[in-house]
Amino acid sequence: MCRDAGGIMAQSSAGGEAAASAEETLRRSLEHYVQAWNEPDDDARRQHLAAAWTENATYTDPSADVRGREALVRHIAGFLADPELQGFSIVRVTDVDVHHRSFRFGWEMQGPDGQTVTPGIDYGEFNDEGMITKIVGFFGPMAALP
Amino acid sequence: MCRDAGGIMAQSSAGGEAAASAEETLRRSLEHYVQAWNEPDDDARRQHLAAAWTENATYTDPSADVRGREALVRHIAGFLADPELQGFSIVRVTDVDVHHRSFRFGWEMQGPDGQTVTPGIDYGEFNDEGMITKIVGFFGPMAALP
């Protein structure tokens, strides 16, 4: 899975400048994305997602399947309004690992005391403008073999 | 990221039987997929991928971007022919974590003595028949925050 039979590296290199720029913008998009999960004000959250999330991007996790920016604005509102989760926050806990137009990063849902309640990873995709087009989240550590 | 504002669980439940069947088939597809990475015979590897990989599925990792089943048959041939990797194997080391039509699992590239050379995770997607339509691989552990 490590080596390339040839040609791909040259291709990546040819698009290197655009790739670097899209990746830089992606990193800013991710900051806005994580801030959106912690922003109780609808308008402020919408602004974070406007800087991060394409209009038709999809968010999926084990309990959600949400298409579109405005739908995610509302989905996060429901998460933040959950009476059992008051004082909780979503914190990114790893660097972002990027190749081609895909990425992964680790996050934690932390309780009011900062303890980790749920760890998770997000897989995502982004476009040439560095805007997120898809995130698929997974909860918990990787499961052991049965 | 944990709660759903409503409706999604009912939707999942309505498609429960088909979902279970596709997920069962996906697990068999993944066995064939991992076997393909360890199969030096072109025809046998092609048969494993015929049972796992749609004709136009995509495989991407930090050094590869391969579209189509036959292209993956050839890409793996290049990997297996690498003189520096003789005696190496790809081993799945976690259970498969599935939701909606997405999954993740952990794997290792192991040297001839069984020691881990490279750990990694694969993110993937599958169709209603349980066939893989996309895998995006990431190498190494999650990167620490800068």
HADDOCK unambig.tbl for C-alpha pairs under 7 A between the chains (distance, minus, plus):
assign (segid A and resid 1 and name CA) (segid B and resid 79 and name CA) 6.71 0.50 0.50
assign (segid A and resid 2 and name CA) (segid B and resid 63 and name CA) 6.54 0.50 0.50
assign (segid A and resid 3 and name CA) (segid B and resid 63 and name CA) 6.22 0.50 0.50
assign (segid A and resid 3 and name CA) (segid B and resid 79 and name CA) 5.85 0.50 0.50
assign (segid A and resid 4 and name CA) (segid B and resid 63 and name CA) 5.72 0.50 0.50
assign (segid A and resid 4 and name CA) (segid B and resid 64 and name CA) 5.43 0.50 0.50
assign (segid A and resid 5 and name CA) (segid B and resid 75 and name CA) 6.15 0.50 0.50
assign (segid A and resid 5 and name CA) (segid B and resid 78 and name CA) 5.50 0.50 0.50
assign (segid A and resid 8 and name CA) (segid B and resid 64 and name CA) 6.24 0.50 0.50
assign (segid A and resid 8 and name CA) (segid B and resid 65 and name CA) 6.97 0.50 0.50
assign (segid A and resid 9 and name CA) (segid B and resid 63 and name CA) 6.83 0.50 0.50
assign (segid A and resid 62 and name CA) (segid B and resid 99 and name CA) 5.43 0.50 0.50
assign (segid A and resid 63 and name CA) (segid B and resid 2 and name CA) 6.58 0.50 0.50
assign (segid A and resid 63 and name CA) (segid B and resid 3 and name CA) 6.24 0.50 0.50
assign (segid A and resid 63 and name CA) (segid B and resid 4 and name CA) 5.71 0.50 0.50
assign (segid A and resid 63 and name CA) (segid B and resid 9 and name CA) 6.81 0.50 0.50
assign (segid A and resid 64 and name CA) (segid B and resid 4 and name CA) 5.45 0.50 0.50
assign (segid A and resid 64 and name CA) (segid B and resid 8 and name CA) 6.18 0.50 0.50
assign (segid A and resid 65 and name CA) (segid B and resid 8 and name CA) 6.91 0.50 0.50
assign (segid A and resid 75 and name CA) (segid B and resid 5 and name CA) 6.12 0.50 0.50
assign (segid A and resid 78 and name CA) (segid B and resid 5 and name CA) 5.43 0.50 0.50
assign (segid A and resid 79 and name CA) (segid B and resid 1 and name CA) 6.66 0.50 0.50
assign (segid A and resid 79 and name CA) (segid B and resid 3 and name CA) 5.85 0.50 0.50
assign (segid A and resid 93 and name CA) (segid B and resid 145 and name CA) 6.58 0.50 0.50
assign (segid A and resid 94 and name CA) (segid B and resid 142 and name CA) 6.46 0.50 0.50
assign (segid A and resid 94 and name CA) (segid B and resid 143 and name CA) 5.68 0.50 0.50
assign (segid A and resid 94 and name CA) (segid B and resid 144 and name CA) 4.86 0.50 0.50
assign (segid A and resid 94 and name CA) (segid B and resid 145 and name CA) 4.75 0.50 0.50
assign (segid A and resid 95 and name CA) (segid B and resid 143 and name CA) 5.20 0.50 0.50
assign (segid A and resid 95 and name CA) (segid B and resid 144 and name CA) 5.40 0.50 0.50
assign (segid A and resid 95 and name CA) (segid B and resid 145 and name CA) 4.43 0.50 0.50
assign (segid A and resid 95 and name CA) (segid B and resid 146 and name CA) 6.64 0.50 0.50
assign (segid A and resid 97 and name CA) (segid B and resid 143 and name CA) 6.97 0.50 0.50
assign (segid A and resid 99 and name CA) (segid B and resid 62 and name CA) 5.43 0.50 0.50
assign (segid A and resid 142 and name CA) (segid B and resid 94 and name CA) 6.47 0.50 0.50
assign (segid A and resid 143 and name CA) (segid B and resid 94 and name CA) 5.67 0.50 0.50
assign (segid A and resid 143 and name CA) (segid B and resid 95 and name CA) 5.18 0.50 0.50
assign (segid A and resid 143 and name CA) (segid B and resid 97 and name CA) 6.97 0.50 0.50
assign (segid A and resid 144 and name CA) (segid B and resid 94 and name CA) 4.86 0.50 0.50
assign (segid A and resid 144 and name CA) (segid B and resid 95 and name CA) 5.40 0.50 0.50
assign (segid A and resid 145 and name CA) (segid B and resid 93 and name CA) 6.59 0.50 0.50
assign (segid A and resid 145 and name CA) (segid B and resid 94 and name CA) 4.76 0.50 0.50
assign (segid A and resid 145 and name CA) (segid B and resid 95 and name CA) 4.44 0.50 0.50
assign (segid A and resid 146 and name CA) (segid B and resid 95 and name CA) 6.66 0.50 0.50
